[in-house]
Amino acid sequence: MSDLPGDDRLRIRPYALTGGRVRSSVDLAIETLVRATPRALEVERLAGERARILELCRRPQSIAELSAHLGLALGVVRVLVGDMVTENLLVAHHSPVGDDRPDLRLLERVLDGLQAL
């Protein structure tokens, strides 16, 4: 146990959660909605963040919402969710790309700023 006040949960560095990867094989925009598949509901044991993602995704959640709920960086959530989509634990619902869509880098900076608060 730690003598530090606050949360006693083990803190894991983001690169450890993603195995050092910064990109996923699945391209996920921050507004992409993901939900748990029926197969995911049959999985008995998942660890840490992956279990929390499945719990949150019983109802559709955007990548940005997951990032905020989990308190993890957007890039980390993208990698974890991308892996889970590949494993058929989550299904991604991509939104159509339009010309009126805001700049993704700007939205990521805004989200990072909000998370830093």
C-alpha positions in Angstrom: 0.0 0.0 0.0 1.0 3.5 -0.7 1.3 6.2 2.0 0.1 8.7 -0.6 -3.4 10.3 0.0 -6.1 9.8 -2.6 -6.7 6.9 -5.0 -5.1 3.7 -3.9 -5.5 2.0 -7.3 -2.3 1.0 -9.1 -1.4 3.7 -11.6 -0.3 2.3 -14.9 1.5 4.5 -17.5 -0.4 4.9 -20.8 2.3 3.2 -22.9 2.0 0.1 -20.7 -1.8 -0.1 -21.4 -1.2 0.0 -25.1 2.0 -2.1 -25.3 3.9 1.0 -26.4 1.7 1.4 -29.5 0.3 4.9 -30.4 -1.9 3.8 -33.2 -4.5 1.1 -33.7 -5.2 -0.9 -36.9 -8.8 0.6 -36.7 -9.2 4.3 -37.6 -11.4 5.8 -34.9 -12.5 9.4 -35.0 -13.4 11.0 -31.6 -17.1 11.1 -32.5 -17.2 7.4 -33.5 -19.8 5.5 -31.5 -18.9 2.1 -30.1 -21.0 -0.5 -28.3 -20.4 -3.9 -26.9 -21.2 -6.9 -29.1 -23.2 -9.9 -27.9 -19.9 -11.8 -27.8 -18.5 -9.3 -25.4 -21.3 -9.9 -22.9 -20.2 -13.6 -22.8 -16.6 -12.8 -21.9 -16.1 -13.6 -18.3 -12.8 -11.9 -17.4 -11.2 -8.8 -18.8 -8.7 -6.7 -16.9 -8.8 -3.1 -15.8 -9.6 -0.6 -18.5 -10.9 -3.1 -21.0 -13.5 -4.3 -18.5 -14.5 -0.7 -17.8 -14.8 0.0 -21.5 -17.1 -3.0 -22.0 -19.2 -1.9 -19.0 -19.5 1.7 -20.4 -20.3 0.4 -23.9 -23.4 -1.5 -22.9 -24.9 1.6 -24.4 -23.3 3.4 -27.4 -20.5 5.7 -26.3 -18.2 8.0 -28.4 -14.4 7.6 -28.2 -14.3 11.1 -26.6 -16.9 10.1 -24.0 -14.9 7.0 -23.1 -11.7 9.0 -22.8 -13.5 11.4 -20.4 -15.2 8.6 -18.3 -11.9 6.6 -18.0 -9.7 9.6 -17.4 -7.3 8.3 -20.1 -5.7 10.1 -23.0 -7.7 10.0 -26.3 -4.9 8.1 -28.1 -4.8 5.4 -25.4 -8.6 4.9 -25.7 -8.3 4.7 -29.5 -5.7 2.0 -29.3 -7.6 0.0 -26.6 -11.0 0.3 -28.4 -9.4 -0.5 -31.8 -8.0 -3.7 -30.3 -11.4 -4.6 -28.9 -13.1 -3.9 -32.3 -10.6 -6.2 -33.9 -11.4 -8.9 -31.3 -15.1 -8.5 -32.0 -15.8 -7.3 -28.5 -17.0 -3.9 -29.7 -18.6 -2.6 -32.9 -17.8 0.8 -34.2 -20.4 3.0 -35.9 -18.5 5.5 -38.0 -20.2 8.8 -38.9 -20.2 10.0 -42.5 -17.5 12.6 -43.2 -18.8 16.0 -44.3 -17.3 19.2 -45.4 -18.7 21.0 -42.4 -16.9 18.8 -40.0 -14.6 20.6 -37.5 -10.8 20.1 -37.6 -10.0 16.9 -35.7 -6.7 18.3 -34.3 -8.6 21.3 -32.8 -11.2 19.0 -31.2 -8.4 16.8 -29.7 -6.7 19.8 -28.3 -9.9 21.0 -26.7 -10.6 17.5 -25.2 -7.0 17.3 -23.9 -7.5 20.8 -22.3 -10.7 19.8 -20.7 -9.2 16.6 -19.3 -6.3 18.6 -17.8 -8.8 20.7 -15.8 
